[in-house]
Amino acid sequence: MAKRGNGVQAKARACPVCSTVAISGSRPSKTGTGTYGDLGGHQFEHPSEDNPRRTYLFERTYRQYSTRLRAFIGFAVAACSRLWKSVWEGPVASVIEVILRIFVFASGLLLSALYVRYELAHGRSFSLGTLPVLVGITLCTGLLMWGWKAPAHLLARAAAAAAAVGLVSAVSGMAFLMVAAVFSVYLLALVTLTACSFSVFLPLRAVQEVWLLYRRITYQCPNDDCTYTGLPIHICKCGARYRDLLPTFYGLFHHTCQHSDHVAKLPTLDILGRNRLPRLCGRCERPLIHSSLGELEVKPILVVGGPAAGKTIFIRQALIQLRERFGALPGNTVRVDSVNQDRALAADLERLLRGQVPAKTAGEVVSALGLALKLSQPKAIRCLLHIFDSPGEHFASVQRFGRKQVLQNTAGIIVLVDPFALPALREHAQSLGAAVSPSSMSFQEIVAVLTSGIDRMRSRGGPAARCDVPVAVVLSKVDALPVSDFPFLADLRSGDGVVADPATEQRCRTALLRLGEGNCIRALEQKFARVSYFACSALGRLPDPRNSAPFTATGVLSPFVWLLGIQEPTAVPRDLSAR
């Protein structure tokens, strides 16, 4: 049986009810007491290892059986003990001794009568001389039995012992027959039911595992430094943690968690509601805040770029447009898979509609933004996008970037290129002043760190092997490009802003080549088997504190449409400012 830990105040602490997350550097407490934290105003105790809360399947019945069997055996033993004491040294023993003495005295009288009969048989009649003999026999017998107690007492005890043994043996035999007739059948029924449960929960678990493999569903941790994909830790509302909430001897369809005032039933399968319980990663023990884990295939997408490259705004605008464009089609569902993340996305949208720029991402550990996609058109897709918005400082060195274990499972990479960080456009960036904040890292540095990290995490055949992860290279901030000075920077975005046609993709690639980034392009195309090129404007214009007009993004959907293999939807409005 898997151990149930005690503290859940790991690198990220969360309230299992409100799913509030706070990053911290401590590992979970391994002591016997503690709390899950006071985030959101909730307090959760967690039991120590020696205070189990679960009960096995039929455990209560087995306990009732054991209690009743012990009670019956105790009753039988007590009855035999009382019977033995009553017969051996109680009133029955005294009665037996009195009866024995009366029997001996009566035997003296019988001897006297036999003597008289003997005399009469021999022709001697009864006379006064015979009377003293009879009286003497009777008196001697009486004096012998009432005066000499030891032999009478010994005989009485022997008779009492024989009677006690017989009675106790009879009662014990009846009790044994009752146990054999009733309790053995009861126990056999319980053992049979337990064996049948074993033959049921193994197929249940096998069917579930086959279903998960068929749908490529895992419980992948959304934190970028953890690659755990196994069964998560489920938390009862009392705070007890369960690492093995599956059909087992604890229960086929639910486990029972013993509370002080009631018993809580915990489902053992996601289809029964297990995924609605608060969950933690089975390795790093941080909250799994996305409700579709275990229901949809997880597709991690890593967005790579230097500081101030515009990754946060690019991701926010892409999520908004994915939800607006594809979620509006009949039969489609597109939603942010966490209540807190949906609330944060709504707040960022309000800032964008007021012409304000959302704050950049910070922190050492990044938790993925979850977007649940259930599309029936234009293409059937069911997946949970894990989009990682890592701070640009994480790409400053291979050692720091190498901590991102998500590279081992990533389904796609988006490289966001800040054109004003390229040497060819630095002079133009300076002329724009504070309106443009070029990234402090060059495209060459980003490509070097990315390819080195892929070599360490993904390559099977050494540095020369190509990686099958698709890479979308996105040239950002195209609304501010100096088209008059560099005519080849014109018309880099596709007309619809969703699907980039081959000609537009080729223009984006040519623009990067003519801007002097040929080495970076060749390095990416040598390392990755699939590379495509895009251009976007996450804001649609230069940010200006005096301008409160909504930002309108263009081209931010194209990389995601290409990575997911989605075709262009038809007749769907795309004006975000209407919200």
VMD Tcl script that draws the C-alpha trace (Angstrom):
set ca {
  {0.00 0.00 0.00}
  {1.34 3.36 -0.92}
  {2.20 5.70 1.89}
  {0.08 8.69 2.58}
  {2.20 11.72 3.28}
  {1.47 14.50 5.65}
  {2.35 17.95 4.34}
  {1.62 19.58 1.04}
  {3.59 22.77 1.23}
  {5.96 22.05 -1.62}
  {7.43 24.35 -4.23}
  {3.89 25.48 -4.85}
  {1.28 25.47 -2.14}
  {-2.38 25.37 -2.96}
  {-5.73 25.29 -1.29}
  {-7.46 22.09 -2.51}
  {-10.79 23.94 -2.70}
  {-9.98 27.27 -4.33}
  {-6.86 26.03 -6.20}
  {-4.92 29.16 -5.25}
  {-1.25 28.61 -5.97}
  {1.76 30.26 -4.38}
  {5.31 29.37 -5.34}
  {7.70 28.59 -2.54}
  {10.98 26.82 -2.27}
  {10.23 24.31 0.47}
  {9.53 20.64 0.03}
  {6.48 18.98 1.59}
  {6.65 18.42 5.31}
  {7.22 14.81 6.33}
  {6.13 15.24 9.92}
  {2.97 13.81 11.36}
  {1.00 17.03 11.36}
  {0.64 20.18 9.34}
  {-1.63 21.98 6.92}
  {-2.02 22.43 3.23}
  {-1.75 26.15 3.79}
  {-4.07 29.01 4.55}
  {-4.41 30.27 0.97}
  {-7.94 31.28 0.19}
  {-8.88 31.18 3.87}
  {-8.99 27.36 4.04}
  {-7.18 25.15 6.54}
  {-6.60 21.46 5.86}
  {-5.23 18.95 8.30}
  {-3.51 15.85 7.07}
  {-3.24 12.56 8.97}
  {0.00 11.03 10.14}
  {1.29 7.77 8.70}
  {0.08 5.80 11.74}
  {-3.48 7.16 11.48}
  {-4.94 5.55 8.37}
  {-8.33 6.80 7.26}
  {-9.29 4.23 4.64}
  {-11.00 0.89 5.19}
  {-10.60 -2.20 3.04}
  {-13.39 -3.63 0.94}
  {-15.74 -5.61 3.28}
  {-13.51 -4.54 6.18}
  {-16.50 -3.40 8.19}
  {-18.21 -6.74 7.53}
  {-15.07 -8.63 8.52}
  {-14.87 -6.58 11.68}
  {-18.53 -7.27 12.48}
  {-17.93 -10.95 11.83}
  {-14.88 -10.97 14.10}
  {-16.73 -9.05 16.81}
  {-19.72 -11.39 16.74}
  {-17.54 -14.50 16.67}
  {-15.49 -13.28 19.63}
  {-18.67 -12.34 21.48}
  {-20.20 -15.78 20.88}
  {-17.02 -17.58 21.92}
  {-16.80 -15.38 25.01}
  {-20.41 -16.15 25.86}
  {-19.82 -19.88 25.45}
  {-16.64 -19.81 27.57}
  {-18.36 -17.75 30.26}
  {-21.33 -20.14 30.29}
  {-19.03 -23.15 30.61}
  {-17.06 -21.39 33.37}
  {-20.21 -20.58 35.33}
  {-21.48 -24.12 34.85}
  {-18.17 -25.61 36.01}
  {-18.03 -23.41 39.11}
  {-21.64 -24.19 39.94}
  {-21.15 -27.93 39.62}
  {-17.62 -28.14 41.07}
  {-17.73 -25.84 44.06}
  {-21.10 -24.13 44.07}
  {-24.58 -25.15 45.25}
  {-24.67 -28.14 42.94}
  {-21.57 -29.60 44.60}
  {-23.17 -29.20 48.05}
  {-26.37 -30.83 46.85}
  {-24.39 -33.73 45.37}
  {-22.57 -34.23 48.67}
  {-25.86 -34.23 50.63}
  {-27.41 -36.64 48.15}
  {-24.36 -38.90 48.47}
  {-24.61 -38.96 52.26}
  {-28.32 -39.64 52.13}
  {-27.60 -42.47 49.73}
  {-25.03 -44.00 52.12}
  {-27.41 -43.67 55.09}
  {-30.18 -45.22 53.06}
  {-27.83 -48.02 52.16}
  {-27.37 -48.69 55.92}
  {-31.11 -48.98 56.32}
  {-31.17 -51.29 53.33}
  {-28.51 -53.46 54.92}
  {-30.61 -53.69 58.10}
  {-33.63 -54.73 56.09}
  {-31.60 -57.33 54.26}
  {-30.33 -58.68 57.59}
  {-33.85 -59.12 58.89}
  {-34.88 -60.84 55.68}
  {-31.88 -63.13 55.95}
  {-32.81 -64.13 59.48}
  {-36.37 -64.87 58.48}
  {-35.22 -66.95 55.55}
  {-33.29 -69.22 57.91}
  {-36.22 -69.81 60.22}
  {-35.25 -67.32 62.77}
  {-38.01 -64.99 63.62}
  {-37.68 -61.36 64.56}
  {-36.99 -60.92 68.31}
  {-35.97 -58.27 70.77}
  {-32.42 -59.59 70.51}
  {-32.33 -58.77 66.82}
  {-33.41 -55.17 67.36}
  {-30.13 -54.02 68.97}
  {-28.23 -55.42 66.00}
  {-30.31 -53.46 63.56}
  {-30.02 -50.28 65.60}
  {-26.25 -50.79 65.83}
  {-25.91 -51.18 62.04}
  {-27.94 -48.04 61.41}
  {-26.06 -45.98 63.99}
  {-22.68 -47.11 62.74}
  {-23.61 -46.24 59.19}
  {-24.94 -42.83 60.21}
  {-21.97 -42.03 62.39}
  {-19.61 -43.16 59.64}
  {-21.19 -40.93 56.96}
  {-21.91 -37.85 59.09}
  {-18.85 -37.98 61.24}
  {-16.17 -39.02 58.75}
  {-16.41 -36.22 56.14}
  {-13.25 -36.73 54.14}
  {-14.25 -39.85 52.21}
  {-17.76 -38.46 51.62}
  {-16.39 -35.09 50.49}
  {-13.92 -36.77 48.14}
  {-16.60 -38.95 46.63}
  {-18.87 -35.91 46.24}
  {-16.15 -33.91 44.49}
  {-15.45 -36.82 42.14}
  {-19.11 -37.06 41.25}
  {-19.29 -33.25 40.80}
  {-16.24 -33.26 38.54}
  {-17.71 -35.99 36.37}
  {-20.99 -34.07 36.11}
  {-19.18 -30.78 35.31}
  {-17.07 -32.37 32.61}
  {-20.12 -33.91 31.01}
  {-22.15 -30.72 31.05}
  {-19.28 -28.51 29.81}
  {-18.53 -31.01 27.04}
  {-22.14 -30.98 25.94}
  {-22.34 -27.16 25.93}
  {-18.98 -26.84 24.09}
  {-20.06 -29.36 21.49}
  {-23.27 -27.47 20.86}
  {-21.33 -24.19 20.56}
  {-18.87 -25.73 18.11}
  {-21.67 -27.11 15.99}
  {-23.32 -23.68 15.95}
  {-20.06 -21.98 14.90}
  {-19.51 -24.58 12.19}
  {-23.06 -24.24 10.92}
  {-23.41 -20.44 10.99}
  {-20.08 -18.62 11.24}
  {-18.19 -20.88 8.82}
  {-20.79 -20.32 6.12}
  {-20.68 -16.57 6.84}
  {-16.88 -16.53 6.58}
  {-16.93 -18.57 3.39}
  {-19.35 -16.08 1.84}
  {-17.09 -13.14 2.80}
  {-13.97 -14.84 1.40}
  {-15.84 -15.64 -1.82}
  {-16.97 -12.03 -2.21}
  {-13.42 -10.80 -1.58}
  {-12.03 -13.16 -4.22}
  {-14.72 -12.04 -6.66}
  {-13.77 -8.39 -6.04}
  {-10.18 -9.25 -6.95}
  {-11.39 -10.67 -10.25}
  {-13.42 -7.50 -10.86}
  {-11.04 -4.66 -9.99}
  {-8.14 -6.05 -12.04}
  {-10.16 -5.94 -15.29}
  {-11.46 -2.49 -14.32}
  {-7.93 -1.19 -13.94}
  {-6.81 -2.93 -17.12}
  {-9.66 -1.38 -19.13}
  {-8.84 2.04 -17.73}
  {-5.14 1.73 -18.60}
  {-5.93 0.54 -22.13}
  {-8.33 3.46 -22.57}
  {-5.71 5.95 -21.38}
  {-3.10 4.46 -23.72}
  {-5.52 4.49 -26.64}
  {-6.43 8.14 -26.07}
  {-2.80 9.05 -25.19}
  {-4.00 10.49 -21.93}
  {-1.56 11.13 -19.08}
  {-1.57 13.10 -15.85}
  {1.33 15.28 -16.91}
  {2.52 17.78 -14.34}
  {2.00 21.36 -15.62}
  {5.23 22.62 -14.05}
  {8.14 23.03 -16.45}
  {10.71 21.41 -14.14}
  {8.78 18.13 -13.69}
  {8.07 15.33 -16.18}
  {5.83 13.17 -14.02}
  {2.91 11.69 -15.98}
  {1.63 9.01 -13.60}
  {-1.34 8.84 -11.25}
  {-1.63 12.00 -9.14}
  {-2.18 12.29 -5.41}
  {-5.86 12.81 -4.65}
  {-6.92 14.81 -1.61}
  {-10.01 14.24 0.48}
  {-11.78 17.29 1.87}
  {-10.39 16.35 5.29}
  {-6.84 16.73 3.94}
  {-5.94 13.04 3.70}
  {-3.81 12.24 0.63}
  {-4.16 9.07 -1.45}
  {-1.56 7.99 -3.99}
  {-3.43 4.84 -5.07}
  {-7.03 5.92 -5.58}
  {-7.79 3.03 -7.94}
  {-10.07 -0.03 -7.90}
  {-8.34 -2.15 -5.23}
  {-9.19 -4.09 -2.07}
  {-10.01 -0.69 -0.57}
  {-13.01 -0.55 -2.91}
  {-14.05 -1.17 -6.50}
  {-15.87 2.07 -7.33}
  {-14.97 4.18 -4.32}
  {-12.73 4.18 -1.27}
  {-14.06 5.26 2.10}
  {-12.24 7.92 4.12}
  {-13.06 7.77 7.81}
  {-13.90 11.16 9.30}
  {-14.70 11.93 12.89}
  {-18.41 12.41 12.23}
  {-19.05 10.65 8.91}
  {-17.56 8.53 6.14}
  {-16.59 10.17 2.82}
  {-16.69 8.17 -0.42}
  {-13.83 8.86 -2.87}
  {-14.41 7.73 -6.49}
  {-11.75 5.43 -7.94}
  {-12.23 6.36 -11.62}
  {-12.32 9.71 -13.40}
  {-15.63 8.82 -15.06}
  {-17.10 8.47 -11.56}
  {-15.88 11.92 -10.50}
  {-12.34 11.26 -9.27}
  {-10.99 14.14 -11.40}
  {-13.13 16.57 -9.42}
  {-11.05 15.92 -6.29}
  {-8.12 18.26 -5.58}
  {-4.95 16.69 -7.01}
  {-1.21 16.98 -6.57}
  {1.64 15.85 -8.79}
  {2.85 12.44 -7.67}
  {6.50 13.56 -7.79}
  {6.86 17.26 -6.97}
  {3.58 17.30 -4.98}
  {2.45 20.63 -6.43}
  {-1.18 21.30 -7.38}
  {-2.64 19.99 -10.63}
  {-5.02 22.85 -11.29}
  {-6.29 21.74 -14.72}
  {-9.54 19.83 -14.49}
  {-9.16 18.08 -17.88}
  {-6.07 16.12 -16.81}
  {-7.02 12.47 -17.22}
  {-9.72 13.34 -19.75}
  {-7.79 14.93 -22.63}
  {-4.42 14.28 -24.23}
  {-1.85 16.79 -22.99}
  {0.12 18.70 -25.65}
  {2.83 20.90 -24.12}
  {3.88 23.90 -26.21}
  {6.99 25.81 -25.17}
  {7.23 29.48 -26.14}
  {10.89 30.52 -26.39}
  {12.18 34.08 -26.54}
  {14.39 36.59 -24.81}
  {13.31 39.20 -22.24}
  {10.89 41.81 -23.64}
  {10.30 39.75 -26.79}
  {6.54 39.94 -26.15}
  {5.87 36.30 -25.19}
  {3.27 37.04 -22.50}
  {1.17 39.32 -24.72}
  {1.57 36.93 -27.67}
  {0.25 33.99 -25.61}
  {-2.60 36.00 -24.10}
  {-3.77 37.21 -27.49}
  {-3.45 33.74 -29.00}
  {-5.52 32.19 -26.19}
  {-8.18 34.87 -26.55}
  {-8.40 34.41 -30.31}
  {-8.44 30.61 -30.07}
  {-11.39 30.85 -27.73}
  {-13.14 33.54 -29.79}
  {-12.64 31.95 -33.20}
  {-12.91 28.21 -32.63}
  {-15.07 28.19 -29.51}
  {-17.81 30.03 -31.41}
  {-18.28 27.20 -33.90}
  {-21.17 24.77 -33.25}
  {-20.09 21.68 -31.37}
  {-16.78 23.19 -30.26}
  {-15.60 23.89 -26.73}
  {-12.54 26.01 -26.01}
  {-11.99 27.04 -22.42}
  {-9.20 27.92 -20.03}
  {-8.92 24.82 -17.86}
  {-8.31 26.55 -14.53}
  {-10.58 28.96 -12.71}
  {-7.69 31.09 -11.50}
  {-5.99 31.18 -14.89}
  {-9.28 32.07 -16.57}
  {-9.72 34.91 -14.10}
  {-6.17 36.15 -14.77}
  {-6.72 35.91 -18.54}
  {-9.92 37.95 -18.24}
  {-8.05 40.62 -16.27}
  {-5.33 40.76 -18.95}
  {-7.98 41.05 -21.65}
  {-9.49 44.02 -19.85}
  {-6.07 45.69 -19.82}
  {-5.60 45.03 -23.53}
  {-9.02 46.50 -24.29}
  {-8.03 49.63 -22.36}
  {-4.78 49.95 -24.30}
  {-2.65 48.74 -21.37}
  {0.13 46.15 -21.55}
  {-0.11 43.17 -19.14}
  {2.74 42.50 -16.73}
  {5.51 40.18 -17.82}
  {6.01 36.68 -16.42}
  {8.31 36.19 -13.43}
  {9.40 33.28 -11.24}
  {11.80 30.36 -11.32}
  {9.17 27.65 -11.82}
  {6.56 28.16 -14.52}
  {3.17 26.47 -14.42}
  {1.59 25.96 -17.82}
  {-1.46 27.83 -18.98}
  {-4.08 25.18 -19.70}
  {-6.47 25.43 -22.64}
  {-8.95 22.58 -23.13}
  {-9.83 22.06 -26.80}
  {-12.79 19.92 -27.84}
  {-13.23 20.67 -31.52}
  {-15.49 18.95 -34.01}
  {-14.81 21.46 -36.79}
  {-12.95 22.41 -38.85}
  {-11.03 19.38 -37.56}
  {-11.78 16.91 -34.78}
  {-9.29 17.66 -32.01}
  {-9.48 16.82 -28.31}
  {-6.48 17.92 -26.29}
  {-5.32 19.98 -23.34}
  {-2.77 22.56 -24.42}
  {-0.07 23.25 -21.83}
  {1.43 26.56 -22.94}
  {4.61 27.49 -21.06}
  {5.29 31.21 -20.80}
  {8.80 31.18 -19.33}
  {10.58 34.45 -18.50}
  {13.21 35.40 -21.06}
  {15.88 35.21 -18.37}
  {15.43 31.43 -18.34}
  {17.06 31.25 -21.79}
  {20.20 33.11 -20.76}
  {22.26 29.91 -20.38}
  {22.10 26.25 -21.28}
  {22.35 25.29 -17.62}
  {19.28 27.31 -16.68}
  {17.31 26.28 -19.73}
  {18.26 22.64 -19.07}
  {16.12 22.67 -15.92}
  {13.02 22.72 -18.10}
  {12.17 19.04 -18.07}
  {9.13 19.81 -20.23}
  {11.46 19.60 -23.24}
  {11.28 15.80 -22.93}
  {7.53 15.76 -23.63}
  {6.91 18.93 -25.61}
  {4.63 18.67 -28.64}
  {5.73 21.93 -30.24}
  {8.04 24.91 -29.82}
  {7.35 28.54 -30.75}
  {10.45 30.71 -31.10}
  {9.46 34.35 -30.78}
  {11.99 36.58 -32.54}
  {12.19 40.25 -31.56}
  {13.20 41.95 -34.84}
  {14.57 44.96 -32.98}
  {17.06 42.76 -31.15}
  {18.64 41.85 -34.52}
  {21.78 43.82 -35.42}
  {20.25 45.01 -38.71}
  {17.37 46.82 -36.97}
  {18.98 48.11 -33.78}
  {19.46 51.57 -35.22}
  {15.78 51.77 -36.13}
  {14.82 50.59 -32.63}
  {16.82 53.43 -31.12}
  {14.98 55.93 -33.33}
  {11.62 54.71 -31.95}
  {12.76 55.39 -28.40}
  {10.81 54.01 -25.43}
  {7.91 52.87 -27.63}
  {9.96 49.80 -28.54}
  {11.88 47.83 -25.92}
  {14.24 45.47 -27.75}
  {15.04 42.14 -26.15}
  {18.40 41.93 -24.43}
  {19.07 38.53 -26.04}
  {19.81 38.06 -29.69}
  {18.18 35.47 -31.95}
  {21.52 33.70 -32.21}
  {21.76 33.28 -28.43}
  {18.21 31.91 -28.25}
  {18.88 29.38 -31.03}
  {22.13 28.25 -29.44}
  {20.49 27.64 -26.06}
  {17.49 25.90 -27.65}
  {19.50 23.50 -29.81}
  {21.83 22.68 -26.93}
  {18.89 21.97 -24.64}
  {17.30 19.74 -27.27}
  {20.57 17.84 -27.64}
  {20.58 17.17 -23.90}
  {16.89 16.30 -23.52}
  {15.54 14.85 -26.76}
  {18.19 13.68 -29.22}
  {18.58 9.92 -29.40}
  {21.35 9.73 -31.98}
  {23.66 12.44 -30.66}
  {24.08 16.10 -31.66}
  {23.74 15.28 -35.37}
  {20.29 13.67 -34.95}
  {17.25 15.69 -35.99}
  {14.39 16.30 -33.59}
  {10.82 15.56 -34.69}
  {9.27 18.33 -32.58}
  {7.72 20.99 -34.87}
  {9.15 24.49 -34.46}
  {7.32 27.70 -35.39}
  {9.63 30.71 -35.80}
  {7.56 33.86 -35.28}
  {8.80 37.34 -36.12}
  {7.02 39.64 -33.65}
  {6.32 43.38 -33.53}
  {5.88 43.57 -37.30}
  {3.58 46.60 -36.95}
  {6.67 48.72 -36.16}
  {8.99 47.35 -38.87}
  {10.68 49.94 -41.14}
  {9.02 48.81 -44.35}
  {10.12 51.93 -46.23}
  {13.77 51.21 -45.52}
  {13.45 47.43 -45.90}
  {10.75 46.66 -48.48}
  {11.18 42.90 -48.01}
  {9.59 43.29 -44.53}
  {6.21 44.12 -46.09}
  {3.34 41.62 -46.36}
  {4.76 39.16 -43.82}
  {1.38 38.38 -42.27}
  {-1.20 36.25 -44.04}
  {-4.32 37.97 -45.21}
  {-6.71 36.19 -42.86}
  {-4.39 36.28 -39.89}
  {-5.05 32.60 -39.14}
  {-3.46 30.30 -41.69}
  {-0.16 31.29 -43.26}
  {0.03 30.30 -46.90}
  {3.33 28.95 -48.32}
  {4.14 32.23 -50.03}
  {3.78 34.22 -46.81}
  {5.85 31.64 -44.93}
  {8.57 31.94 -47.54}
  {8.55 35.74 -47.26}
  {9.05 35.45 -43.48}
  {11.98 33.09 -43.92}
  {13.52 35.33 -46.59}
  {13.14 38.37 -44.34}
  {15.13 36.68 -41.58}
  {17.79 35.63 -44.06}
  {18.14 39.17 -45.45}
  {18.32 40.55 -41.93}
  {21.50 38.50 -41.46}
  {20.11 35.54 -39.48}
  {21.02 32.84 -42.01}
  {23.16 30.93 -39.51}
  {20.26 30.74 -37.07}
  {17.86 29.56 -39.78}
  {20.26 26.86 -40.92}
  {20.94 25.74 -37.33}
  {17.22 25.33 -36.66}
  {16.54 23.50 -39.92}
  {19.45 21.15 -39.32}
  {18.30 20.31 -35.79}
  {14.51 20.12 -36.35}
  {12.74 18.15 -39.05}
  {9.81 20.57 -39.29}
  {10.33 24.34 -39.16}
  {7.82 26.93 -40.32}
  {7.99 30.74 -40.32}
  {5.37 33.31 -39.29}
  {5.00 36.96 -38.44}
  {2.64 38.64 -35.99}
  {1.78 41.77 -34.12}
  {0.52 40.99 -30.63}
  {-0.60 44.60 -30.03}
  {-1.36 45.88 -33.54}
  {0.30 49.22 -32.81}
  {2.99 50.78 -30.66}
  {1.99 51.09 -27.00}
  {1.26 54.68 -25.95}
  {0.06 55.67 -22.45}
  {-2.01 58.45 -24.05}
  {-3.83 56.03 -26.35}
  {-6.52 53.94 -24.65}
  {-7.77 52.30 -27.84}
  {-7.92 48.50 -27.65}
  {-4.96 46.50 -28.88}
  {-5.88 44.27 -31.81}
  {-3.53 41.36 -32.50}
  {-2.90 39.90 -35.94}
  {-1.06 36.75 -36.89}
  {-0.88 35.30 -33.36}
  {-3.10 32.33 -34.25}
  {-1.10 31.11 -37.24}
  {1.65 29.29 -35.26}
  {-0.90 27.45 -33.10}
  {-3.05 26.54 -36.10}
  {0.02 25.10 -37.79}
  {1.22 23.20 -34.69}
  {-2.25 21.69 -34.09}
  {-2.99 21.02 -37.76}
  {-6.21 23.05 -37.69}
  {-7.61 24.49 -40.90}
  {-9.16 27.89 -41.18}
  {-12.70 28.25 -39.71}
  {-15.26 29.98 -41.88}
  {-17.60 32.88 -41.16}
  {-16.36 33.54 -37.61}
  {-15.92 37.13 -36.37}
  {-12.46 38.06 -35.13}
  {-12.93 41.60 -33.80}
  {-11.77 41.35 -30.19}
  {-12.51 44.96 -29.41}
  {-16.21 44.12 -29.41}
  {-15.86 42.33 -26.08}
}
mol new
graphics top color blue
foreach p $ca { graphics top sphere $p radius 0.5 }
foreach p [lrange $ca 0 end-1] q [lrange $ca 1 end] { graphics top cylinder $p $q radius 0.2 }
display resetview
